[in-house]
């Protein structure tokens, strides 16, 4: 009797395969940034989900289990840091997170890295830079 070999791929791999697209959650309160990132990601074949504040972003991340989260640092209701902390505390296999911010402070970058952020990008940024990071983290 042949034994079936089990595949140990992550749950995000299976989600991406079931829809054919990797799912990216954008959590930002700036409509123009959301629109620009959404168009850039959709043009590259990603499925995009949107949350407009930290609480909504955290709820969507937990419910939708995206493959990657693009997270603004400064938002209403719950900061990007608090969202990142909660995601890192509650997820067994942490979702990849790119933090974007207009903040110039190196302390903020160090804190985000301590919390386990996968990439940290300062605004304004070239869309190619963000797309390259998304692609690298989801490959």
C-alpha positions as CSV (number, residue, x, y, z in Angstrom):
1,X,0.0,0.0,0.0
2,X,1.4,3.4,-1.0
3,X,1.6,6.1,1.5
4,X,0.5,9.5,0.6
5,X,3.2,12.1,1.0
6,X,1.9,15.2,2.8
7,X,2.8,18.7,1.7
8,X,4.0,20.9,4.5
9,X,3.3,24.2,2.6
10,X,2.0,27.1,4.7
11,X,-1.7,28.0,4.8
12,X,-0.9,31.1,2.8
13,X,0.4,29.0,0.0
14,X,-2.9,27.0,-0.1
15,X,-4.9,30.2,0.0
16,X,-3.0,31.7,-2.9
17,X,-3.4,28.5,-4.9
18,X,-7.2,28.3,-4.2
19,X,-7.8,31.8,-5.6
20,X,-4.9,31.8,-8.0
21,X,-3.8,35.1,-6.5
22,X,-1.9,36.1,-3.3
23,X,-4.0,38.3,-1.1
24,X,-2.6,41.6,0.2
25,X,-4.3,43.6,2.9
26,X,-3.6,47.4,2.8
27,X,-4.2,49.1,6.2
28,X,-4.0,52.9,5.7
29,X,-6.2,55.9,6.4
30,X,-5.0,57.9,3.3
31,X,-7.4,57.3,0.4
32,X,-4.8,58.4,-2.2
33,X,-2.1,56.0,-0.9
34,X,-4.7,53.2,-0.8
35,X,-5.7,53.9,-4.4
36,X,-2.1,54.0,-5.7
37,X,-1.0,50.8,-3.9
38,X,-4.2,49.0,-4.9
39,X,-3.7,49.8,-8.6
40,X,0.0,48.9,-8.4
41,X,-0.7,45.5,-6.8
42,X,-3.7,44.6,-8.9
43,X,-1.7,45.4,-12.0
44,X,0.7,42.7,-10.8
45,X,-2.1,40.2,-10.2
46,X,-2.5,40.4,-6.5
47,X,-6.0,40.4,-4.8
48,X,-6.3,43.5,-2.6
49,X,-8.2,43.9,0.6
50,X,-8.6,47.3,2.3
51,X,-8.9,48.5,5.8
52,X,-9.0,52.2,6.7
53,X,-8.0,52.2,10.4
54,X,-6.0,50.0,12.8
55,X,-9.0,48.3,14.4
56,X,-10.5,47.4,11.0
57,X,-7.2,46.2,9.8
58,X,-6.6,43.9,12.7
59,X,-10.1,42.5,12.4
60,X,-9.7,41.9,8.7
61,X,-6.3,40.3,9.1
62,X,-7.7,37.9,11.6
63,X,-10.8,37.1,9.6
64,X,-9.4,37.1,6.0
65,X,-5.9,35.8,6.7
66,X,-4.2,37.6,3.9
67,X,-0.8,36.5,2.6
68,X,0.7,39.9,3.4
69,X,-0.2,43.1,5.2
70,X,0.9,46.6,4.1
71,X,0.5,48.5,7.3
72,X,0.7,52.3,7.8
73,X,2.3,53.3,11.1
74,X,0.1,56.3,12.1
75,X,-3.6,55.6,11.9
76,X,-6.8,56.4,13.8
77,X,-8.2,54.0,16.4
78,X,-5.1,51.8,16.6
79,X,-1.6,52.5,15.4
80,X,0.3,50.3,13.0
81,X,2.6,49.3,15.9
82,X,-0.3,48.1,18.0
83,X,-1.7,46.1,15.0
84,X,1.8,44.6,14.4
85,X,2.2,43.7,18.1
86,X,-1.2,41.9,18.2
87,X,-0.6,40.1,14.9
88,X,2.8,38.8,16.2
89,X,1.3,37.7,19.5
90,X,-1.7,35.9,18.2
91,X,-0.6,34.2,14.9
92,X,1.1,30.8,14.9
93,X,2.5,31.4,11.5
94,X,2.8,35.2,11.3
95,X,1.6,37.0,8.2
96,X,4.3,38.9,6.3
97,X,4.1,42.6,7.1
98,X,5.5,45.7,5.3
99,X,5.2,48.8,7.4
100,X,5.0,52.1,5.5
101,X,5.4,55.5,7.2
102,X,6.2,59.1,6.7
103,X,8.1,59.1,10.0
104,X,11.8,59.8,9.7
105,X,12.8,58.6,13.1
106,X,15.2,55.7,13.3
107,X,13.7,54.7,16.7
108,X,10.4,53.8,15.0
109,X,12.2,51.6,12.5
110,X,14.1,49.9,15.2
111,X,10.9,49.3,17.2
112,X,9.1,47.9,14.1
113,X,12.1,45.6,13.4
114,X,12.0,44.4,17.1
115,X,8.4,43.5,16.7
116,X,9.2,41.4,13.6
117,X,8.2,43.6,10.6
118,X,9.4,42.1,7.4
119,X,10.1,45.4,5.6
120,X,10.0,49.0,6.6
121,X,9.4,51.6,3.8
122,X,9.5,55.4,4.3
123,X,7.0,57.6,2.4
124,X,7.1,58.9,-0.2
125,X,8.3,55.7,-1.9
126,X,8.6,54.5,-5.5
127,X,5.8,52.0,-6.3
128,X,8.5,49.7,-7.8
129,X,10.2,49.5,-4.4
130,X,6.9,48.4,-2.7
131,X,6.1,45.9,-5.5
132,X,9.6,44.4,-5.3
133,X,9.2,43.9,-1.6
134,X,5.7,42.4,-1.9
135,X,7.0,40.0,-4.6
136,X,10.1,39.0,-2.6
137,X,8.1,38.3,0.6
138,X,5.4,36.3,-1.2
139,X,7.8,34.2,-3.3
